[in-house]
Amino acid sequence: MAKVLIGKVLRDQNDKTLVVSVETSRLHPLYGKYITLARKYHVHDEANRYKVGDVVKFSPCRPISKMKKWSVVEE
């Protein structure tokens, strides 16, 4: 099974493209506190179904463009 990530849609302005933010918590190596890291992914959405604020599941796919290498997983 391929790696599946879950994130929140930040932007849906471009046609068939979403910008999704995935947040993870990690332990800081020196201070021992948990810090939240966020990373943005450009995700392909063929049907333009998802809007800003939606939570989506996505997984790797073939490169669709320079930035898009992820695709929404249909439930």
Residue pairs with C-beta under 8 A, 6 or more apart in sequence:
2 59
2 60
3 59
3 60
4 57
4 58
4 59
4 73
5 22
5 41
5 57
5 58
5 59
5 70
6 22
6 55
6 56
6 57
7 20
7 21
7 22
7 23
7 41
7 55
7 56
7 58
8 20
8 21
8 53
8 54
8 55
8 56
9 18
9 19
9 20
9 50
9 51
9 52
9 53
9 54
9 55
9 56
10 19
10 20
10 21
10 40
10 52
11 18
11 19
11 52
12 18
12 19
12 45
12 48
12 50
12 51
12 52
15 48
16 44
16 45
16 46
16 48
17 42
17 43
17 44
17 45
17 68
18 42
18 43
18 44
18 45
18 50
18 56
18 72
19 40
19 41
19 42
19 43
20 40
20 41
20 42
20 43
20 56
20 58
20 70
21 38
21 39
21 40
21 41
22 38
22 39
22 40
22 41
23 36
23 37
23 38
24 36
24 37
24 39
25 34
25 35
25 36
25 37
26 34
26 35
26 37
27 33
27 34
27 35
28 34
28 35
41 58
41 70
42 65
42 67
42 68
42 69
42 70
43 56
43 58
43 68
43 70
43 71
43 72
44 61
44 64
44 68
44 70
44 71
44 72
45 56
45 72
46 71
46 72
49 72
50 56
50 72
56 72
56 73
57 72
57 73
57 75
58 70
58 71
58 72
58 73
59 70
59 71
59 73
60 69
60 70
60 71
61 69
61 70
61 71
62 69
63 69
64 71
